[in-house]
Amino acid sequence: MLTIKVLGSGCANCKRVEQIARKVIDEMGFQAEIVKVTDFNDIMAYNILSTPGLVINEKIVSTGRIPTPAEVTTWLADALETA
């Protein structure tokens, strides 16, 4: 099972990234755990400069922007291949 982390304070952009990830997971039809990381120190541990951040299986795939559903689909498919 994949672990997807949304890094951010819970702002509108962070919520949008989470919504996109959930939608893609539903469309792809597999199980994944989505974790919201809101603690500043936990976010800084990923050494990102801006939020929102998206992490799939501990690999940072996006920071500082809202990725498209197509991008998230590609990242999740790649993560499934290497899982």
Order of alpha helices (4+ residues) and beta strands (2+ residues): beta-alpha-beta-alpha-beta-beta-alpha
